[in-house]
């Protein structure tokens, strides 16, 4: 799914104009970006949570030359799915796995 797909859904489901839908999506994404840049975590119930993780600096190696290269500390973003989304995504695969395991041989 693309951002344009989200905008199209807002237009179709909420009867917003294209411009209003674009502004709404941009506002949400900009707010999320700003919060993550400040080091804040974002939790959206039913979907999941974005967490900012701090990584310490370390000495790495150039695999070609073997030279030691200092790697600066950095921050990364982790996403953890919420229980509801995880169950919804896995719900279909569990049913398929159960159906596939029954090969008709009762021995």
C-alpha positions as a Markdown table, in Angstrom:
| # | Residue | x | y | z |
|---|---|---|---|---|
| 1 | Unk | 0.0 | 0.0 | 0.0 |
| 2 | Unk | 1.2 | 3.4 | -0.9 |
| 3 | Unk | 0.5 | 6.8 | 0.6 |
| 4 | Unk | -1.6 | 7.6 | -2.5 |
| 5 | Unk | -3.7 | 4.5 | -1.7 |
| 6 | Unk | -4.4 | 5.9 | 1.9 |
| 7 | Unk | -5.4 | 9.2 | 0.4 |
| 8 | Unk | -7.7 | 7.5 | -2.1 |
| 9 | Unk | -9.3 | 5.6 | 0.7 |
| 10 | Unk | -9.9 | 8.8 | 2.7 |
| 11 | Unk | -11.5 | 10.4 | -0.3 |
| 12 | Unk | -13.8 | 7.3 | -0.9 |
| 13 | Unk | -14.7 | 6.5 | 2.6 |
| 14 | Unk | -14.9 | 9.9 | 4.3 |
| 15 | Unk | -16.0 | 12.0 | 1.4 |
| 16 | Unk | -13.1 | 14.3 | 1.8 |
| 17 | Unk | -11.7 | 16.3 | -1.1 |
| 18 | Unk | -8.3 | 15.1 | -2.6 |
| 19 | Unk | -6.6 | 18.1 | -1.0 |
| 20 | Unk | -8.1 | 17.6 | 2.4 |
| 21 | Unk | -7.1 | 13.9 | 2.3 |
| 22 | Unk | -3.6 | 14.7 | 1.3 |
| 23 | Unk | -3.3 | 17.3 | 4.1 |
| 24 | Unk | -4.7 | 14.8 | 6.6 |
| 25 | Unk | -2.2 | 12.1 | 5.7 |
| 26 | Unk | 0.7 | 14.5 | 5.6 |
| 27 | Unk | -0.2 | 16.0 | 9.0 |
| 28 | Unk | -0.3 | 12.5 | 10.6 |
| 29 | Unk | 3.0 | 11.4 | 9.0 |
| 30 | Unk | 4.7 | 14.7 | 9.9 |
| 31 | Unk | 3.6 | 14.4 | 13.5 |
| 32 | Unk | 4.9 | 10.9 | 13.6 |
| 33 | Unk | 8.3 | 11.9 | 12.1 |
| 34 | Unk | 8.6 | 14.8 | 14.6 |
| 35 | Unk | 7.9 | 12.6 | 17.6 |
| 36 | Unk | 10.4 | 10.0 | 16.5 |
| 37 | Unk | 13.0 | 12.6 | 15.8 |
| 38 | Unk | 12.5 | 13.9 | 19.4 |
| 39 | Unk | 13.1 | 10.3 | 20.6 |
| 40 | Unk | 9.5 | 9.7 | 21.6 |
| 41 | Unk | 7.7 | 6.4 | 21.1 |
| 42 | Unk | 4.5 | 6.1 | 19.1 |
| 43 | Unk | 1.8 | 3.6 | 20.1 |
| 44 | Unk | -1.3 | 3.0 | 17.9 |
| 45 | Unk | -3.6 | 0.5 | 19.6 |
| 46 | Unk | -4.5 | -2.4 | 17.3 |
| 47 | Unk | -1.7 | -1.6 | 14.9 |
| 48 | Unk | 1.6 | -1.5 | 16.8 |
| 49 | Unk | 4.3 | 0.7 | 18.3 |
| 50 | Unk | 7.3 | 2.5 | 16.9 |
| 51 | Unk | 10.3 | 2.7 | 19.3 |
| 52 | Unk | 13.5 | 4.7 | 19.0 |
| 53 | Unk | 16.5 | 2.6 | 20.0 |
| 54 | Unk | 19.9 | 4.0 | 20.8 |
| 55 | Unk | 22.9 | 2.2 | 19.4 |
| 56 | Unk | 26.3 | 2.7 | 21.0 |
| 57 | Unk | 29.4 | 3.6 | 18.9 |
| 58 | Unk | 31.9 | 0.8 | 18.3 |
| 59 | Unk | 35.0 | -0.1 | 16.3 |
| 60 | Unk | 34.1 | -1.9 | 13.1 |
| 61 | Unk | 36.4 | -3.3 | 10.4 |
| 62 | Unk | 36.7 | -2.8 | 6.7 |
| 63 | Unk | 36.3 | -6.3 | 5.4 |
| 64 | Unk | 38.5 | -5.6 | 2.3 |
| 65 | Unk | 41.5 | -4.0 | 4.0 |
| 66 | Unk | 41.0 | -5.1 | 7.7 |
| 67 | Unk | 41.4 | -1.5 | 8.8 |
| 68 | Unk | 39.6 | -0.5 | 12.0 |
| 69 | Unk | 36.9 | 2.1 | 11.4 |
| 70 | Unk | 35.1 | 3.9 | 14.3 |
| 71 | Unk | 31.3 | 3.7 | 13.9 |
| 72 | Unk | 29.4 | 6.6 | 15.5 |
| 73 | Unk | 26.5 | 6.1 | 17.9 |
| 74 | Unk | 23.2 | 6.3 | 16.2 |
| 75 | Unk | 19.5 | 5.8 | 16.6 |
| 76 | Unk | 17.2 | 3.4 | 14.8 |
| 77 | Unk | 13.5 | 2.8 | 14.7 |
| 78 | Unk | 11.9 | -0.5 | 15.6 |
| 79 | Unk | 8.3 | -1.4 | 14.9 |
| 80 | Unk | 6.4 | -4.0 | 17.0 |
| 81 | Unk | 3.1 | -5.2 | 15.8 |
| 82 | Unk | 0.1 | -5.0 | 18.2 |
| 83 | Unk | -1.6 | -8.2 | 19.3 |
| 84 | Unk | -4.7 | -7.5 | 17.3 |
| 85 | Unk | -2.8 | -7.0 | 14.0 |
| 86 | Unk | -0.6 | -10.0 | 14.7 |
| 87 | Unk | -3.6 | -12.2 | 15.3 |
| 88 | Unk | -5.4 | -10.9 | 12.2 |
| 89 | Unk | -2.4 | -11.5 | 10.0 |
| 90 | Unk | -1.7 | -14.9 | 11.4 |
| 91 | Unk | -5.4 | -15.9 | 11.6 |
| 92 | Unk | -5.5 | -16.9 | 7.9 |
| 93 | Unk | -2.2 | -18.8 | 7.9 |
| 94 | Unk | -3.2 | -20.9 | 10.9 |
| 95 | Unk | -6.3 | -22.1 | 9.2 |
| 96 | Unk | -4.3 | -22.9 | 6.0 |
| 97 | Unk | -1.7 | -24.8 | 8.1 |
| 98 | Unk | -4.4 | -26.9 | 9.8 |
| 99 | Unk | -6.1 | -27.7 | 6.4 |
| 100 | Unk | -2.8 | -28.7 | 4.8 |
| 101 | Unk | -1.7 | -31.0 | 7.6 |
| 102 | Unk | -4.7 | -33.3 | 7.1 |
| 103 | Unk | -3.5 | -35.6 | 4.3 |
| 104 | Unk | -6.3 | -38.2 | 4.8 |
| 105 | Unk | -4.0 | -40.8 | 6.2 |
| 106 | Unk | -5.2 | -41.9 | 9.7 |
| 107 | Unk | -2.2 | -44.2 | 10.4 |
